[in-house]
Amino acid sequence: MFETLPESLPSVMYIISSLDVGGAEKQLLLLASERKKKGADVIVVSLKKDGALRSQFQSNGIDVYDLGINRSIPNPLTLIRLVRLINKYKPKIIHSWMYHADLLATIALSMSRRKNLTSLVWSVRCSNMDFSRYSIMLRCVVWCCIKMSGIPNCITFNSFAGAEIHQSLGYKNRYLKVIGNGVNTELFKPNSLMRKKNRELLNIPSNAFVIINIARVDPMKDHKNLLLALDKLPEVYTIFIGLGTEQFNLGSQMYGLGRRSDINTLLATSDLIVSCSAFGEGSSNALMEGMACGLPAVATDIGDSAYIMGKAGKIVEARNPEKLSSAIQEFLLMPESEIKSYKIAARERMIKMFSLNQLVENYEQLYLSII
């Protein structure tokens, strides 16, 4: 069971769909780890087993449990395990992340002895999802979440676009709050030494123009759009990072590196961060991490990308390779003095508006408001 703590540090059980590498999972790692450092009691429950980030949670002193969900075979024992964990740890707050976890957390809390004692927060991490591209099961889960959306004490969204779209879908709650993502600006920062070293390792000329795209291969990330745009930019070098991107190892100027743990140094190797999602993006971690490293940005107008960038990049229409190509070319041809002003603006915006400290403080204020 959790220890008794000051009201300023309420105990929180975080429930998330998985601990694989993804935007939501990385944000939870940042939040949970920072709260743990401050002395808060934190426990993380993953619906699925293992996950690439599990060891990082544990190395930061966070207890992690998994429920062993198999997506193809629903198991009622999963729900019973979660109810038992809630009864055992007696958290002040349960904070669930993403649709499946929101649904399961709501049902489990209602079945537990903490039904009227523990507050519940949902976190929605996307915007205009194209559900037709995903399973019927996901659509059923979202439908259930819509019907249950009045139950949580608060629903948070990581983007203004996500809040607006989910309200139009039928999400209704007395307390809806937008808390954007945060970025560790001490980890993600310009690094001239790694820029030189990585370019040598990848055989990229020191004067080459390098763009970087960080996204798992998924319909919403729309790598096809970027590949079509690159057809018009033969002089550009491109680094792809993310699960499944090995398939983009397509020539001497394209590097499909797959999943990597050294993203900060690879960002420092680059000149421009590109986010080309077709739908569903809420608040892009990759965009923010790139900007924190001092990279100008080009992004499609999905989710809160335009708000995140401000004047430190260029926003383009989604699913339009011609406009994406033109925006990249603008930076390719831009005088160095002008590019420098974009670089400075990008990093300053992340430090001022999207710091890790701000992320944690926003959630702490939320937690105190609902207990």
C-alpha positions in Angstrom: 0.0 0.0 0.0 1.1 3.6 -0.6 2.6 5.6 2.3 0.8 8.6 3.6 2.2 11.7 1.8 1.6 15.4 1.9 -1.5 16.5 -0.1 0.9 18.2 -2.5 2.1 14.8 -3.7 -1.0 12.5 -4.1 -0.3 8.9 -4.8 -1.1 8.0 -8.4 -1.6 4.7 -10.2 -0.9 5.2 -13.9 -2.6 2.7 -16.2 -1.5 2.6 -19.9 -2.1 0.3 -22.8 1.5 -0.7 -23.2 5.1 0.4 -22.5 6.3 0.2 -26.0 8.1 3.1 -27.5 5.5 5.8 -28.4 4.6 9.3 -27.7 2.2 8.6 -24.8 4.5 6.1 -23.2 7.5 8.5 -23.3 5.4 11.3 -21.8 4.3 9.0 -19.0 7.9 8.0 -18.4 8.8 11.7 -18.0 5.9 12.5 -15.7 6.1 9.4 -13.5 9.9 9.7 -13.1 9.8 13.3 -12.2 7.1 12.7 -9.6 9.0 9.8 -8.2 12.1 12.1 -7.8 10.0 14.5 -5.8 9.0 11.7 -3.4 5.5 10.9 -4.7 4.2 7.3 -4.6 3.9 6.1 -8.2 2.9 2.8 -9.7 2.5 2.0 -13.4 0.2 -0.7 -14.7 0.5 -1.8 -18.4 -2.3 -3.7 -20.1 0.2 -5.6 -22.2 3.3 -7.5 -21.1 6.9 -6.2 -21.2 7.5 -3.3 -23.6 10.8 -1.5 -24.6 10.4 1.2 -21.9 9.6 -1.1 -19.0 13.2 -1.3 -17.8 13.5 2.5 -17.9 10.5 2.9 -15.5 12.0 0.3 -13.2 15.5 1.8 -13.3 13.9 5.1 -12.1 12.5 3.3 -9.0 8.9 2.9 -10.3 7.0 -0.4 -9.6 5.6 -1.8 -12.9 2.9 -4.4 -13.2 1.4 -5.8 -16.4 -1.9 -7.4 -16.9 -0.8 -9.7 -19.8 -3.6 -8.7 -22.1 -3.8 -10.5 -25.4 -5.6 -8.3 -27.9 -7.1 -11.2 -29.8 -8.4 -13.1 -26.8 -10.1 -11.0 -24.1 -9.6 -12.4 -20.6 -11.8 -11.5 -17.7 -9.0 -12.3 -15.3 -7.3 -9.2 -16.6 -10.0 -7.1 -15.0 -9.8 -9.0 -11.7 -6.0 -8.5 -11.5 -6.5 -4.7 -12.0 -9.2 -4.6 -9.3 -6.9 -6.4 -6.9 -4.1 -3.9 -7.6 -6.4 -1.0 -6.9 -7.6 -2.5 -3.7 -4.1 -3.3 -2.6 -2.4 0.1 -3.3 -5.4 2.4 -2.5 -4.2 5.2 -4.8 -5.6 8.7 -4.3 -5.8 9.0 -8.1 -6.0 6.6 -11.0 -4.7 8.2 -14.2 -5.3 6.2 -17.3 -3.7 6.8 -20.7 -5.4 6.1 -24.1 -8.7 4.5 -25.0 -8.2 0.8 -23.9 -6.7 1.9 -20.5 -9.4 4.5 -20.0 -12.1 1.9 -20.5 -10.6 -0.8 -18.3 -9.6 1.6 -15.5 -13.2 2.9 -15.3 -14.7 -0.6 -15.1 -12.1 -1.8 -12.6 -12.4 1.2 -10.3 -16.2 0.8 -10.2 -15.8 -2.8 -9.1 -13.2 -2.0 -6.5 -13.5 -1.0 -2.8 -12.1 2.4 -3.9 -15.0 3.4 -6.1 -15.9 6.4 -4.0 -12.4 7.1 -2.6 -10.1 7.3 -5.6 -10.4 10.0 -8.3 -10.1 9.0 -11.9 -8.4 10.9 -14.7 -8.5 9.9 -18.4 -5.8 11.0 -20.9 -6.7 11.2 -24.6 -3.6 11.4 -26.7 -4.8 11.9 -30.3 -6.9 14.1 -32.5 -8.7 13.3 -35.7 -8.2 9.6 -35.9 -9.3 7.7 -39.0 -10.8 4.8 -37.2 -11.7 3.1 -40.5 -8.0 2.1 -40.8 -8.0 0.3 -37.5 -9.8 -2.7 -35.9 -13.4 -3.0 -35.1 -12.3 -3.7 -31.5 -10.8 -0.2 -31.3 -14.0 1.4 -32.6 -16.0 -0.5 -30.0 -13.6 0.7 -27.2 -13.9 4.3 -28.3 -17.7 4.0 -28.5 -17.7 2.7 -24.9 -15.5 5.5 -23.8 -17.9 8.0 -25.3 -20.7 6.5 -23.4 -18.7 6.5 -20.1 -17.0 9.9 -20.6 -19.1 11.5 -17.8 -17.7 9.2 -15.2 -14.0 10.4 -14.7 -13.3 13.4 -12.5 -11.4 14.9 -15.4 -10.5 14.1 -19.0 -7.2 15.5 -20.2 -6.1 16.0 -23.8 -2.6 16.6 -25.0 -3.9 19.0 -27.7 -6.6 21.6 -28.3 -7.4 19.8 -31.5 -7.9 16.5 -29.7 -10.2 18.2 -27.1 -12.4 19.7 -29.9 -12.6 16.6 -32.0 -13.5 14.3 -29.1 -16.2 16.6 -27.9 -17.6 16.5 -31.4 -17.5 12.7 -31.1 -19.6 12.8 -28.0 -17.2 13.1 -25.1 -19.0 14.9 -22.3 -17.5 15.7 -18.9 -17.8 18.6 -16.4 -14.0 19.0 -16.3 -12.1 18.9 -19.6 -8.5 20.1 -19.6 -5.7 20.4 -22.2 -2.2 19.6 -20.9 0.3 19.6 -23.8 3.3 17.4 -23.9 6.7 18.4 -22.4 10.3 17.9 -23.5 13.5 17.5 -21.5 15.5 20.4 -22.9 18.6 19.3 -21.0 18.6 16.0 -22.9 17.4 17.4 -26.2 19.7 20.3 -27.1 22.2 21.2 -29.9 25.3 19.1 -29.9 28.0 20.0 -32.5 30.3 17.2 -31.4 27.6 14.5 -32.0 26.6 16.2 -35.3 30.2 15.8 -36.6 30.6 12.2 -35.2 27.3 10.9 -36.5 27.8 12.4 -39.9 31.1 10.6 -40.2 29.5 7.3 -39.0 26.7 7.6 -41.6 29.0 8.8 -44.3 27.0 12.1 -44.6 29.0 15.0 -45.9 29.6 17.8 -43.4 27.9 20.3 -45.7 24.9 18.1 -46.6 21.3 19.2 -45.8 19.8 16.5 -43.6 16.2 16.1 -42.6 14.9 13.8 -39.9 11.6 12.1 -39.5 10.8 10.2 -36.2 7.7 8.0 -36.4 6.8 4.4 -36.3 5.4 3.0 -39.6 1.6 3.5 -39.2 -1.1 4.8 -41.5 -1.4 8.0 -39.5 2.3 8.9 -39.8 2.0 8.9 -43.7 5.6 8.1 -44.7 4.4 7.7 -48.2 3.8 11.5 -48.3 7.3 12.2 -47.3 8.8 9.7 -49.7 6.9 11.3 -52.6 8.1 14.8 -51.5 11.7 13.6 -51.4 11.5 12.4 -55.0 11.6 16.1 -55.9 14.6 16.8 -53.6 17.5 14.6 -54.8 20.2 16.6 -52.9 18.6 16.1 -49.5 19.7 13.4 -47.0 17.0 11.8 -44.9 17.2 9.9 -41.6 14.1 7.8 -40.6 13.8 6.7 -37.0 11.0 4.5 -35.6 9.6 1.0 -35.5 9.5 -0.4 -39.0 11.6 2.3 -40.7 14.3 -0.1 -41.7 12.4 -0.5 -44.9 13.3 3.0 -45.9 17.0 2.2 -46.2 16.6 3.0 -49.9 19.9 4.4 -51.1 23.0 6.3 -50.3 21.0 9.3 -49.0 18.2 7.6 -47.1 18.9 6.0 -43.7 16.1 3.8 -42.2 17.5 3.3 -38.7 14.5 1.6 -37.0 13.9 2.1 -33.3 16.8 4.0 -31.6 17.6 5.0 -28.1 20.0 7.8 -29.2 17.4 10.1 -30.8 18.8 13.2 -29.2 22.2 12.8 -30.9 20.6 11.9 -34.2 18.5 15.0 -34.0 21.7 17.0 -33.4 23.0 15.5 -36.7 20.2 17.0 -38.7 19.1 20.4 -40.1 15.4 20.1 -40.2 12.7 18.1 -38.4 9.8 16.9 -40.5 6.4 15.7 -39.2 4.1 14.5 -42.0 1.1 12.8 -40.2 -2.0 12.5 -42.3 -4.4 12.4 -39.3 -4.6 11.6 -35.5 -1.6 13.5 -34.3 -2.3 15.3 -31.1 0.9 16.9 -29.7 4.0 15.6 -31.5 6.9 14.5 -29.3 9.2 14.2 -32.2 8.4 17.8 -33.3 9.1 19.1 -29.9 12.3 17.1 -29.4 13.6 18.3 -32.7 12.9 21.9 -31.9 14.5 21.6 -28.5 17.6 20.5 -30.4 17.5 23.8 -32.3 16.0 22.4 -35.5 13.5 24.4 -37.6 10.4 22.4 -38.4 8.1 21.5 -41.2 4.9 19.8 -40.2 1.5 18.9 -41.7 -1.4 20.8 -40.2 -2.7 18.0 -38.0 -3.4 18.3 -34.2 -1.6 21.1 -32.5 1.5 21.1 -34.7 1.0 24.7 -35.8 0.6 25.9 -32.2 3.7 23.9 -31.1 5.8 25.4 -33.9 4.7 29.0 -33.7 7.0 31.0 -36.0 9.8 28.4 -35.8 8.8 26.4 -38.8 6.4 26.0 -41.7 3.0 24.3 -41.6 1.7 22.6 -44.7 -1.5 20.8 -45.8 -1.6 17.1 -45.0 -1.4 14.4 -47.7 0.1 16.9 -50.2 3.7 15.9 -51.2 4.1 18.9 -53.5 3.5 21.4 -50.6 5.6 19.3 -48.3 8.5 19.3 -50.8 8.2 23.1 -51.4 8.4 23.8 -47.6 11.5 21.6 -47.2 13.1 23.3 -50.2 12.5 26.7 -48.7 14.8 25.7 -45.9 17.3 24.0 -48.2 17.7 27.3 -50.1 17.4 29.6 -47.2 20.4 31.8 -46.2 22.3 30.6 -43.2 21.5 33.8 -41.2 17.8 33.2 -41.7 18.1 29.6 -40.7 19.9 30.6 -37.6 17.0 32.7 -36.5 14.6 29.8 -36.9 17.0 27.6 -34.9 17.1 30.0 -32.0 13.3 30.5 -32.1 12.7 26.8 -32.1 14.7 26.0 -28.9 13.6 29.2 -27.1 9.9 28.2 -27.7 10.4 24.7 -26.2 12.2 26.1 -23.2 9.6 28.8 -22.6 6.4 26.9 -23.3 6.9 23.1 -23.2 9.5 22.4 -20.6 9.5 19.2 -18.4 8.9 21.3 -15.3 5.8 22.9 -16.8 4.5 19.4 -17.7 4.8 18.1 -14.2 3.5 21.3 -12.6 0.4 21.2 -14.8 -0.4 17.7 -13.7 0.3 18.4 -10.1 -2.2 21.3 -10.1 -4.7 19.0 -11.8 -4.3 16.3 -9.2 -4.7 18.7 -6.3 -7.9 20.0 -7.9 -9.7 16.7 -7.9 -8.8 15.0 -4.6 
